[in-house]
Amino acid sequence: MKKQEFQLKTPFIPLMSLLKASGLAQTGGHAGILIEEEEVLVNGEVELRKRRKLVVGDEVRLQESDQSIIIVAASVES
């Protein structure tokens, strides 16, 4: 399984926004459909809340995909 890191620069990101930003969904509408059709897993469980607040450490993937997104804290540059 390919794991991709998503650097979170805010305290959280809504699930639909992450799906769009990571490329797992093509549009917001597509993200909504994926969630409604129970295709999205958050931390290994089906997630039906479109605006679920994802935080550092959460893992998101699609049911039939070999790619997952791990949310990590953005690095602080000095």
C-alpha positions as CSV (number, residue, x, y, z in Angstrom):
1,M,0.0,0.0,0.0
2,K,1.3,3.4,-0.9
3,K,1.2,5.9,1.9
4,Q,1.2,9.6,1.1
5,E,1.7,12.3,3.8
6,F,-0.5,15.4,3.9
7,Q,1.0,18.3,5.8
8,L,-1.6,19.9,8.0
9,K,-1.0,23.6,8.6
10,T,-4.2,24.2,10.6
11,P,-5.7,22.4,13.6
12,F,-7.9,20.3,11.4
13,I,-9.1,19.7,7.8
14,P,-12.6,18.7,6.8
15,L,-12.8,15.2,5.1
16,M,-14.2,16.5,1.8
17,S,-11.4,19.1,1.6
18,L,-8.7,16.5,2.2
19,L,-10.2,14.2,-0.5
20,K,-10.0,17.1,-3.0
21,A,-6.6,18.4,-1.9
22,S,-5.0,14.9,-2.0
23,G,-6.4,14.0,-5.4
24,L,-8.5,11.1,-4.2
25,A,-11.6,13.0,-5.4
26,Q,-11.7,15.1,-8.6
27,T,-14.2,17.7,-7.2
28,G,-16.2,18.5,-4.1
29,G,-19.2,16.7,-5.6
30,H,-17.1,13.6,-6.3
31,A,-15.9,13.7,-2.7
32,G,-19.5,13.8,-1.5
33,I,-20.5,10.9,-3.6
34,L,-17.5,8.8,-2.4
35,I,-18.5,9.4,1.2
36,E,-22.2,8.7,0.6
37,E,-21.4,5.5,-1.1
38,E,-19.4,4.3,1.9
39,E,-16.1,4.3,-0.1
40,V,-14.1,6.3,2.4
41,L,-12.3,4.8,5.4
42,V,-10.9,6.9,8.2
43,N,-8.6,5.1,10.5
44,G,-9.9,1.8,9.1
45,E,-13.7,2.5,9.5
46,V,-16.3,3.7,7.0
47,E,-16.9,7.4,7.5
48,L,-20.2,9.0,6.5
49,R,-19.7,12.5,7.8
50,K,-18.7,14.8,4.9
51,R,-17.3,17.5,7.2
52,R,-15.5,15.1,9.7
53,K,-12.6,17.1,11.2
54,L,-9.4,15.2,10.5
55,V,-6.4,15.9,12.7
56,V,-2.7,14.9,12.8
57,G,-2.4,11.1,12.9
58,D,-5.6,10.3,11.0
59,E,-5.4,7.9,8.0
60,V,-7.8,8.2,5.1
61,R,-8.2,5.8,2.2
62,L,-10.7,4.6,-0.3
63,Q,-12.2,1.1,-0.1
64,E,-10.7,-0.2,-3.4
65,S,-7.5,1.8,-3.4
66,D,-4.0,0.8,-2.5
67,Q,-3.2,4.4,-1.6
68,S,-3.7,6.0,1.8
69,I,-3.2,9.5,3.1
70,I,-1.6,10.1,6.5
71,I,-2.1,13.5,8.1
72,V,1.1,14.9,9.6
73,A,2.0,18.2,11.2
74,A,3.5,20.7,8.9
75,S,7.2,21.3,9.5
76,V,8.0,24.6,11.1
77,E,10.5,26.6,9.1
78,S,12.8,29.0,10.8
